[in-house]
C-alpha cells in the first residue's frame, strides 16, 4: 500500500468528523471534478450521448465523501448546471439539459454516489477490493439504467436502440474508469472503523441480488417496450411477474446486509 493503515484511518476519521461547512466545501470540490470530467468529452457518430470522464469522479465521490455528501456533490453539479453554469458536456447549461435526452445520466450520478457512499461507510466488508468492484460496477449500471431510460423516453427510441446507443458504446471506457476507481479506493480505504458501521454484510449475496434486480429491470423495460398496444391483461401480467422477481431479489439485498 502507498498509504499505511494508520494514515488511511486518520484521513477518513478526519473526513467523518469534519464540520458541516467543510463537508459541503468538499462536495463543491467534487462537483467541480465532475464538471471538469464533462469537458473531457467527444462524440461518437452514431449516438447523441457524449463520451466523458464524469463517471470516475462520480464513483469516487461516494467513496471519499460518503453517501450524503457524495450525493450532494452530484446534486450541486446538476443544480448549478441547470441554473446556468456551463459545465455540462460541451460547455452547455440549463434545465433543458437535465430534461433532455442525456439528462438521465446526470440525475443517475446522484443515485450512484449515494449507493456507493452508503455501503462504503456502513459496512467494513464493503471496503474490500471485491466489494468495491461490485459497488463501482453497480454504480455504472445505475447510470446506464437511468440514462438509457430517459434517452428512450425523450427521443422515442425503442429499448434495443437505446441500449445500442446509450449503453454499449460506453462499456469499455466505463470499465476502465471503474477499475481506476477500484484501484484508488483500495489504496485509500482503511480496514479499520472510522464511522458507525453495521456489523454484517454478505458481498456475494449482495452482488447476485443487485445483479438480479438490474437484469430484471432491464428485461421489464424491454418487455414493456414490446407491448405495443399496452393491452390491460398483457400490461398487468408483465408488471406482476417482474414485480415478484424484483421483490425476491430485493429480499436478497436486505438479507445480504444482515449477514
N, C-alpha and C positions, 0 to 999 in steps of 0.2 A: 504494500500500500504506500502511496505517496504521502498520505497523512495518517499519523498514528491514531489509535482508538481514542486516546485521551483528548487529542486536538479535535477530532470529529465530534465527540460528545460535547466538548466545550462550545463548538460552533452552533450545534443545534439546541443546546440548552440556552445559549445566549439568544438565539432567534426566538425560541419558545417563550422566553421571559421578557422579551422586548416590550417597551411601552407601545400603546396602540398607535400613536402617530408615527413611530419608527416603522412599524409593520406596514402601515399604509404607504409610507415613503418607499419601502421595498417593493410594494405592489406596483407603484408607479414606475419603478425601475424596470420591473419585468414587463409591464405594459409597453415600455419603450423598446425592450428587446424584441417583443413580438412585432412592434411597428417596424423596427429595423429589418427583421426577418421578412416582412411583407415586401420591402423594397428590393430584396434579393430575389427577383422573380423573372420568369419568362413564360411565354405561352406556347403551347403545342398547337399545331394547325387544326386538330380535329376535336378540340374541347374548349369551351368558354372558361374553364377553371384554370387559373394560373398555377404554375409550379412555384412554390415559395419555400423559405426556410422557417416559416412560422411554427411548424409542428414541434421543432426542437425546444424553443423557449416555453411553449405551452406545456409540454410534458415535464420539463424541469421546474416550472413554476409550482406545480403541485408538490414535487419532492422537496424543494428548498423552502417554500413559503407555507406549506401545509394547505389544508382544504379551504379554509376561509379566505386567506389572503392570496393563495394561488388562484382561486376562482375570482376574487376581487380584482386581481391584476388583469385578467382577461375581460372582466366586466368594464374596467376602466378603458382598456383598449377599444372595446366595442362602442362604449358610450361616447368617448371623445371623438372617435372616428365618425359616429353618427351625428355629432354636434358640429362637425366641420373640420376637424383636424385631419389633414390629408395624409394619413399614414396607413390606409388600407393599400392593398396591392395596386401598383401602378399610380401611386400618389393620388388615390381617389378618396372621397369622403362623402358623408351624407347618409341619411336614413335609408335612402333608396338602395344603397349597397347591402344593408342588412336585410331588406325585404326583397332583394333581387335574387337572381339565380344562384349566386355564390354565398349568400348571407348565412345559409345553414352551417357552413363550415366555421364561420366566426362565432356564431352562437354556441356551437359544439365545443369551442375552446374552453368556455366557462365550465361546462359539464365535465369535460375530460380532466381539467385541472383539479376540480373538486374531488372527483373519484380517486385520482392518484394520490392527492394530498390526504384524503380520508384514511385510506388503507396504510399509507406510509407512516402517518403519525399515530394511528390507532393500534397497530399490530407490529411488534418487533419482528415477527416472522416475515412480514411483508417487505422487509429491508434486505432480504437475501437476493442474490442475483436472479434466481429462478422466479421469485415472486415479483421482483421489479420488472423482469421481462414480461410476465403476464400482465402487469399493470400498464406498462408502456404500450404494448400491442393492443390492450383493451382500450386505452385512450385513443389510439389511432382508429380503431374500429368505431368508437363513438363518433369521432369526427366524420368518418365516412358515412355512417348511417344518417346523421343529421344533414350533412352536406348533400348527399345524393338524393335524399327525400325532398329537400327544398328545391334542388335543381330540377327534379322531375315535376314537382308541383308547379313551379313558376314557368318553366319552358314548355310544359306539356309533353315532355319526353316519356316514353314508356319505361318501365322498370329496367329492362335489358339495356336500353340505350343509355339511361342514367348511370348504370353500373359501368358500362364500357367507357363513358366519357367522364364520369365523376369519381371513379374509384380506380379502375385498372391502371390507367397511365401513371398513377402516383405511388403505386405499391412499392416498386424498387427503391425510390428515393426515400419514402417514409420508413421502410425497413432500415435503411442506412441511418436515418435520423434517430429512430428508436434505439438502435444499437449504440449510437453515441450517447444517448440519454442514459441507457443502462450502464454504460461504462462510467459516466460521470457520477451517477447515483451510487455505484458500487464503491467508488473512491471516497465520496463524501459522507455517506450514511453510516452512522455508528451502529454497533451491535447492541450496545447498552441502552438503558432507558433515559430518555430526555423529556418525556411527556407522560400523561396519564394514559398508559396503554391498556388495552384489553388483553386478556391472557391467551385465549385460544384462537387458533387460526389453522385452517387446512387449505394450503395453497393449491393442491392438486384438485380437490373438490371444487374450489372456487374457480379454477381455470376451466374445468369441464362445464360447470354450471353457467359461467359467464359466456363461454363459447356457445353453449346451447341456446341461451337467450338471444345472442347475436344472430345465430343461424336461423332460429325460429322467426325472429322479427324480419329477417331478410326474405324468408320463404313466404311469410304472411304478406309482405309488401308485394312480392311477385304475384301471389295468388289473387290479391285484391285487384291488381292491375289487369289481370286476365279475365275478371268477371265484368265483361263489357256492359252488360245490361243491368248489373247490380240487382238481379232478382232477389227478392227478400229471402227466400229459402237458402239460396247459394251464399248470400252475404252472411246470414245468421250462422249457418253451418261452418263457414270458414272462420269467422270470428270466434265461435265457440271452441272449435278444435285447437286453434292456435293459442287462445287464452288459457286453456287447460295446460298446454305444453309450456307456456311461459310461467304459469303458476308452479309447475313441477320444478322447473329449473330455478325459479326464484327461491323455492324452498331449499334447494341445494345450496344456493348462495348463503341463505341465512344459517343453514346447518354448518357450512364451512366456517362461518365466523364464530360458532360456538364450539368448534373442535369435533 
